Amino acid sequence: MIFGKEKKGAVVFLKQVEHYSAPVLDMCSHTLRSYDHPKFPSREFLNRLRGSTTRLEELLDYHGAQLSSLWFPYRESIAAAKLFSTVTYALRHVRGSCKHYHLVDIEFDCRSGMDLILKAMREGLRNISQGILEQAKRCGIAYTESKPVFQPRIDPEFEYR
């Protein structure tokens, strides 16, 4: 656990957190810029967000962030981003597969219902992203926005035939 009295260990911990936070913070910034695009977030973006937040959450948990009043809110925001990206990814898949899976009665418009849910999830991702950026600043995580290593693209619509 890093939250003891050892200052050197805390510096090393902060550097690790900064390293693993950088891609997450870049994606949070991207979320705030791209939120209004009707096809945001893409499946590629969600997959990368899920992977990056998982790595960061595991690092924070390993070092005992759950027990720290400073780090716990940041850790919880990262966990929320991981869960929202996982659920949103699955919803995008189900939306594109509604006809193929025959999940609902013919009277219910699956696509428009999913669009409403995805809009709410997009709003949630925006709010979580804003919260993560605020929490990172509060925790003293050095961050300079950079161009993401990946170029998030907007997925084309797909449907199973």
C-alpha positions, 0 to 999 in steps of 0.5 A: 500500500502506497499511502503510508509515510514513505514519500519516495514511494508516493512519488513513484506511485504518482508517476505511475498513475500519471502514465496510466492516466494519460490515455484515459484523460485524452479520451475524456477530453475527446469525449467532451469535444465529440459528445455532440456527434450523433454516432459518438462513441464508436466501438473502437473508442469504447473498447480502448476506454474500457481497456485503459480504465481497467488498467488504471483501476487495477493499478489504483486498487493494487496501491490501496486507493479504495482506502484513501480519501484523496484517491478514492473519488478518482478511482470511483470515477475511473471505475464508472468510466469502465462500466459505462464503456462496457455497457455502451459497447454492448448496447451498440452491438445489440442496437445493430443486431436487433433484427437478427436476434428477434429480441422484441415484438414487432410493434416495438421499435428497437432501434429508436428505443436503443437510440434513446438509451445510447443518448443517455449513455453518451450523456453519462460518459460526458459527465463521467469524463468531466468528473475524471478530469476534475478529479485528476486535477484535484489529485495533482495528476500532471496532464497535458492534453495530447493528440490521442495515439489512436484516431477515433473514427465513427463506426459505420452503421451495420445490420445483420441481414 
